[in-house]
Amino acid sequence: MTDHNDLDPATISAQGGGTIVPDIGMATTYARGADYALLDPANMYARDHSDITRQCERVLARLEQADAALLFPSGMAAIAAVFRTLPAGSSIVVQSGIYWGTTAWLRDFCARRAMHLHEVDTADPAQLETSIATYKPQITFIETPSNPWLKSTDIARAAMLAHDAGGLLAVDSTAATPVLSQPLTLGADIVMHSATKAINGHSDVLAGVLATNAPDAPIWQAIATDRHDAGAVINPFAAWLLLRGMRTLPLRVHRMSQSALTIASHVADHPKIDAVYYPGLPDHAGHAIAARQMQGGFGGLMSVLVTGDGADALRVAGRLQLFARATSLGGVESLVEHRFTIEPHTGIPPNLLRLSIGIEDAGDLIADLEQALD
Ligand SMILES: *Cc1c(COP(=O)(O)O)cnc(C)c1O
């Protein structure tokens, strides 16, 4: 079923899997003939699969250079699907300081399953190596670039260490998108995205995706079976919207990356900004790794520390005219998030603002930041 190819992502995305405009296919059940054979052998019941979901998954697999992809109703459903395959008592290494929803769910899940969860700063090569060698995790889960700190973990190195210890590497590549990074080609076993973010890009679809180059591996079979049996399937309309959003994925991601680099470089020297976290900046701690494992840009996500305290950061957020004040990232519109307001007990500094750069004019966005910081 492999359709790896040498087509550019822009071509794969624009063509959306072959049809100019596919049908949504809202049917939940499919007819049989007088002989009781399915009229369309591929479709029996919508929890098993649907044409639009398959088409969307094929495009995602090709973009990811994967043999197979599975869609889920959200990014968290995709993450949960990976870890639900593990037996009680398993050992897991997860990167610390990542998307809070992942950490919170894993802590709760591992406590209930008597699993050993080890939260490690995998962006630190020494900690990555020691923790995997010590804990011998069934799954090592990293997020690169990470959210909101934009740390870079060396995917190839993490894959090698995870395999040496007899386990698998799963990578949350949401901030990179399949346009900028293909973790499977670097040795990862499973790549995950919250397709809610840049893959859809229009802030109107909740979706998650997993992709692999080992569709016959027991873990992938278990994930596929569990998705079907437990029913974590995407709605056909969501898959249709996602396929539509992805038509412009490379265009959007390149534009957002270019603008983000311009903006990060600009505000880096601003007297009212203490620090900028963006992997595209040469002095960012993870720049060298990011440059090695991302091509064509560093994504649209960055965080800044506003000079002063939480009130100063909130004042800046409140004065922004073009950046909408909202959580999430990767949409065509720029967003600003004051993480501390939403998650005050997770170690986020009160003066941190996370910016998701959209596809607006970079000059307009810089002018907006300038007036808000003044
Ligand atoms: C948003 C996000 C998720 C969770 O995805 P949902 O679609 O909101 O369930 C996971 N990881 C990262 C990095 C995210 O940004």
The ligand as an SDF file (V2000), in Angstrom:
LIG
                    3D

 15 15  0  0  0  0  0  0  0  0999 V2000
   -3.0140   20.7280   20.5990 C   0  0  0  0  0  0  0  0  0  0  0  0
   -1.9250   19.7620   20.8240 C   0  0  0  0  0  0  0  0  0  0  0  0
   -2.1980   18.4370   21.2000 C   0  0  0  0  0  0  0  0  0  0  0  0
   -3.5980   17.9330   21.4690 C   0  0  0  0  0  0  0  0  0  0  0  0
   -4.3710   17.9390   20.2980 O   0  0  0  0  0  0  0  0  0  0  0  0
   -5.9770   18.1330   20.2800 P   0  0  0  0  0  0  0  0  0  0  0  0
   -6.2990   18.0930   18.8400 O   0  0  0  0  0  0  0  0  0  0  0  0
   -6.2720   19.4430   20.9400 O   0  0  0  0  0  0  0  0  0  0  0  0
   -6.5620   16.9920   21.0480 O   0  0  0  0  0  0  0  0  0  0  0  0
   -1.1130   17.5730   21.3630 C   0  0  0  0  0  0  0  0  0  0  0  0
    0.1580   17.9980   21.1810 N   0  0  0  0  0  0  0  0  0  0  0  0
    0.4510   19.2610   20.8190 C   0  0  0  0  0  0  0  0  0  0  0  0
    1.8680   19.6550   20.6130 C   0  0  0  0  0  0  0  0  0  0  0  0
   -0.5810   20.1850   20.6400 C   0  0  0  0  0  0  0  0  0  0  0  0
   -0.2710   21.4500   20.3010 O   0  0  0  0  0  0  0  0  0  0  0  0
  1  2  1  0
  2  3  1  0
  2 14  2  0
  3  4  1  0
  3 10  2  0
  4  5  1  0
  5  6  1  0
  6  7  2  0
  6  8  1  0
  6  9  1  0
 10 11  1  0
 11 12  2  0
 12 13  1  0
 12 14  1  0
 14 15  1  0
M  END
$$$$
